[in-house]
C-alpha cells in the first residue's frame, strides 16, 4: 500500500507541473521499482 501511495504522490507532482526535488525523484524511482518488483514474478 505504501508504494502505491508514494507513486500516486509522485504522479500528482508531475501532473500538477510541480518542481521535482531530488528527494521526490528518488521516491518516484523507488516506488516504481518496488511496484514492478511486486508485479513481475520472481524466477527460481
Beta strands, then each sheet from edge to edge (+ up, - down):
end
